[in-house]
Structure formats: structure tokens, C-alpha cells
Amino acid sequence: MFRLWVKLIEDNHLIKDTVICDSTMDTRTHKVMNAIEKACYELDLSKPIWLDTTVKDFQRHSKCRFTRDAFIEQIPFDYMEIQVIEDEY
């Protein structure tokens, strides 16, 4: 089971979060992209843009932050953080 935790943070406080589960046989990359899309739909957000630093952080730590620069529209929080909390192959 693959699980991705998506958190919205403002002033160092968690304001909203959701956990997206995926038990398909997709690749890890597809699971991450699908989970982000589902989480953004659930949280009523546009999908963020993957910047080079975001990709590197996620590859190293299975965790990254999407700041205001990664969103096309205005966001009512400081950043969105994603973290893989369960990843079994």
C-alpha cells in the first residue's frame, strides 16, 4: 500500500491535511502524481508545478514542500508539504 500525506501549513501550523492511499500496481512516480491530483481536488487547489529543487528534495527524502512559487493562483497558506508515509513494493 502506498500512502501520501499532504499538509497545508500557515505560520508553522497545520491548517488542513489529507492522506491519499493507492494500492494499484502503478509505478511510484504515477502513484505520487495521482495522489497529488486527488489531494488537490479534495483540498480545492490547483496542481503545483514541480521545480528542480522540489524534485531533488522528494527524491532524497520522500518529502518536499511546494511554496507559493509552485502554484499559478494565489494560495491561502504558506506552503503545501507532501510526504510518503508508507511505500511497499
KETOR-422534 format. One record per residue: chain; x, y, z of N, C-alpha, C in turn. Coordinates in Angstrom, 3 decimals, padded with zeros to 6 digits, always signed. Layout:
N
A_X_Y_Z_X_Y_Z_X_Y_Z
...
***
This chain:
89
A_+000.856_-001.186_+000.000_+000.000_+000.000_+000.000_+000.895_+001.240_+000.000
A_+000.563_+002.167_-000.849_+001.255_+003.448_-000.937_+000.364_+004.500_-000.304
A_+000.942_+005.306_+000.589_+000.170_+006.392_+001.224_+000.982_+007.677_+001.178
A_+000.317_+008.749_+000.770_+000.944_+010.065_+000.679_+000.192_+011.018_+001.596
A_+000.921_+011.679_+002.481_+000.340_+012.645_+003.408_+000.550_+014.035_+002.823
A_-000.521_+014.773_+002.641_-000.474_+016.124_+002.088_-000.931_+017.084_+003.169
A_-000.074_+018.079_+003.468_-000.366_+019.029_+004.545_-000.295_+020.456_+004.021
A_-001.217_+021.293_+004.472_-001.191_+022.723_+004.184_-000.750_+023.432_+005.460
A_+000.300_+024.237_+005.348_+000.916_+024.878_+006.508_+000.853_+026.390_+006.367
A_+000.436_+027.041_+007.447_+000.445_+028.507_+007.502_+000.962_+028.932_+008.869
A_+001.951_+029.820_+008.897_+002.577_+030.291_+010.140_+003.006_+029.121_+011.024
A_+003.611_+028.111_+010.398_+004.116_+026.908_+011.088_+003.022_+026.103_+011.786
A_+001.776_+026.247_+011.334_+000.657_+025.479_+011.885_-000.016_+024.691_+010.765
A_-000.371_+023.487_+011.077_-001.113_+022.647_+010.142_-002.547_+023.156_+010.077
A_-002.999_+023.552_+008.872_-004.364_+024.058_+008.757_-005.296_+023.041_+008.108
A_-004.762_+022.190_+007.232_-005.541_+021.113_+006.603_-004.581_+020.002_+006.226
A_-005.091_+018.794_+006.212_-004.284_+017.682_+005.730_-005.179_+016.569_+005.220
A_-004.582_+015.694_+004.450_-005.282_+014.522_+003.939_-004.263_+013.444_+003.637
A_-004.700_+012.212_+003.687_-003.853_+011.079_+003.334_-004.509_+010.378_+002.149
A_-003.736_+010.195_+001.100_-004.215_+009.528_-000.109_-003.575_+008.145_-000.177
A_-004.408_+007.122_-000.305_-003.945_+005.735_-000.381_-004.059_+005.240_-001.813
A_-003.099_+004.407_-002.209_-003.100_+003.856_-003.559_-002.575_+002.424_-003.496
A_-003.389_+001.481_-003.886_-002.976_+000.081_-003.858_-002.842_-000.503_-005.263
A_-002.770_+000.368_-006.282_-002.616_-000.099_-007.658_-001.202_-000.613_-007.893
A_-000.998_-001.213_-009.041_+000.322_-001.738_-009.394_+001.106_-000.743_-010.258
A_+000.742_+000.523_-010.217_+001.443_+001.571_-010.961_+002.859_+001.755_-010.440
A_+003.651_+002.524_-011.177_+004.986_+002.886_-010.712_+004.857_+003.896_-009.580
A_+005.926_+004.066_-008.839_+005.911_+005.014_-007.712_+005.624_+006.429_-008.209
A_+006.216_+006.805_-009.327_+006.007_+008.139_-009.884_+004.536_+008.370_-010.220
A_+003.907_+007.394_-010.859_+002.491_+007.526_-011.186_+001.639_+007.603_-009.920
A_+002.000_+006.835_-008.912_+001.247_+006.879_-007.655_+001.347_+008.259_-007.012
A_+002.544_+008.844_-007.020_+002.736_+010.182_-006.438_+001.915_+011.212_-007.200
A_+002.000_+011.191_-008.524_+001.262_+012.164_-009.338_-000.246_+012.009_-009.176
A_-000.724_+010.780_-009.165_-002.157_+010.546_-008.968_-002.607_+010.992_-007.579
A_-001.786_+010.726_-006.574_-002.134_+011.119_-005.206_-002.181_+012.639_-005.063
A_-001.241_+013.335_-005.679_-001.244_+014.804_-005.624_-002.489_+015.347_-006.317
A_-002.835_+014.771_-007.443_-004.033_+015.216_-008.154_-005.284_+015.002_-007.301
A_-005.413_+013.848_-006.662_-006.570_+013.575_-005.803_-006.595_+014.514_-004.597
A_-005.432_+014.746_-003.989_-005.361_+015.622_-002.820_-005.723_+017.059_-003.192
A_-005.236_+017.537_-004.315_-005.551_+018.899_-004.748_-007.033_+019.043_-005.047
A_-007.631_+018.020_-005.622_-009.077_+018.052_-005.862_-009.827_+018.110_-004.528
A_-009.397_+017.269_-003.593_-010.046_+017.211_-002.277_-009.887_+018.520_-001.501
A_-008.724_+019.165_-001.634_-008.445_+020.407_-000.907_-008.803_+021.653_-001.721
A_-009.371_+021.460_-002.911_-009.783_+022.553_-003.797_-008.610_+023.462_-004.164
A_-007.539_+022.851_-004.687_-006.338_+023.572_-005.095_-005.991_+023.238_-006.533
A_-005.238_+024.129_-007.159_-004.670_+023.781_-008.455_-003.448_+022.897_-008.209
A_-003.078_+022.114_-009.201_-001.911_+021.248_-009.038_-000.647_+022.104_-009.051
A_+000.300_+021.823_-008.169_+001.534_+022.602_-008.133_+002.490_+022.188_-009.259
A_+003.420_+023.074_-009.538_+004.452_+022.828_-010.539_+005.673_+022.250_-009.828
A_+006.246_+021.204_-010.387_+007.442_+020.583_-009.806_+008.672_+021.375_-010.245
A_+009.276_+022.108_-009.324_+010.513_+022.823_-009.598_+011.695_+021.871_-009.372
A_+012.853_+022.209_-009.896_+014.026_+021.330_-009.775_+014.363_+021.018_-008.322
A_+014.304_+022.014_-007.463_+014.628_+021.784_-006.047_+013.604_+020.877_-005.379
A_+012.344_+021.006_-005.793_+011.293_+020.155_-005.239_+011.529_+018.699_-005.620
A_+011.875_+018.467_-006.863_+012.139_+017.104_-007.342_+013.319_+016.497_-006.584
A_+014.397_+017.258_-006.425_+015.579_+016.748_-005.716_+015.268_+016.419_-004.260
A_+014.534_+017.297_-003.590_+014.155_+017.030_-002.195_+013.310_+015.768_-002.083
A_+012.364_+015.611_-002.998_+011.486_+014.445_-002.942_+012.259_+013.157_-003.222
A_+013.185_+013.200_-004.160_+013.978_+012.015_-004.466_+014.855_+011.612_-003.281
A_+015.386_+012.576_-002.570_+016.268_+012.288_-001.433_+015.529_+011.843_-000.184
A_+014.427_+012.522_+000.124_+013.783_+012.353_+001.431_+012.362_+011.799_+001.394
A_+011.806_+011.595_+000.211_+010.400_+011.199_+000.048_+009.471_+012.218_+000.719
A_+009.921_+013.468_+000.686_+009.191_+014.563_+001.319_+009.629_+015.855_+000.629
A_+008.683_+016.765_+000.393_+009.060_+018.058_-000.188_+007.970_+019.088_+000.096
A_+008.317_+020.346_-000.191_+007.394_+021.460_+000.016_+007.160_+022.188_-001.296
A_+005.905_+022.535_-001.511_+005.538_+023.361_-002.646_+005.197_+024.739_-002.083
A_+006.030_+025.724_-002.361_+005.793_+027.084_-001.876_+004.877_+027.828_-002.852
A_+004.638_+029.074_-002.571_+003.744_+029.886_-003.413_+004.223_+029.952_-004.863
A_+005.532_+029.837_-005.064_+006.092_+029.884_-006.418_+005.628_+028.710_-007.284
A_+005.226_+027.619_-006.661_+004.851_+026.417_-007.393_+003.379_+026.412_-007.815
A_+002.626_+027.413_-007.393_+001.205_+027.484_-007.723_+000.947_+028.655_-008.659
A_+000.076_+028.460_-009.614_-000.253_+029.527_-010.559_-001.172_+030.556_-009.915
A_-002.129_+030.089_-009.141_-003.067_+031.007_-008.495_-002.622_+031.307_-007.061
A_-003.244_+032.298_-006.461_-002.945_+032.655_-005.071_-003.370_+031.517_-004.138
A_-002.581_+031.276_-003.116_-002.924_+030.242_-002.139_-003.053_+030.873_-000.757
A_-004.001_+030.406_+000.053_-004.232_+030.994_+001.375_-003.406_+030.328_+002.485
A_-002.213_+029.868_+002.156_-001.330_+029.228_+003.132_+000.104_+029.468_+002.685
A_+001.076_+029.123_+003.534_+002.476_+029.371_+003.206_+003.067_+028.327_+002.261
A_+002.777_+027.060_+002.509_+003.274_+026.012_+001.620_+002.476_+024.723_+001.804
A_+002.583_+023.866_+000.797_+001.992_+022.534_+000.849_+003.153_+021.549_+000.943
A_+003.064_+020.664_+001.915_+004.112_+019.658_+002.092_+003.542_+018.287_+001.788
A_+004.299_+017.488_+001.038_+003.887_+016.107_+000.792_+004.945_+015.181_+001.365
A_+004.494_+014.037_+001.861_+005.405_+013.070_+002.457_+004.859_+011.660_+002.235
A_+005.717_+010.785_+001.745_+005.336_+009.383_+001.612_+005.428_+008.766_+002.997
A_+004.319_+008.233_+003.493_+004.326_+007.654_+004.836_+004.292_+006.131_+004.800
A_+004.001_+005.574_+003.638_+004.058_+004.118_+003.501_+004.292_+003.805_+002.042
A_+005.287_+003.004_+001.792_+005.636_+002.683_+000.416_+006.164_+001.257_+000.367
A_+005.331_+000.331_-000.049_+005.751_-001.057_-000.161_+005.753_-001.468_-001.610
A_+006.753_-002.211_-001.978_+006.853_-002.702_-003.363_+006.541_-004.164_-003.407
***
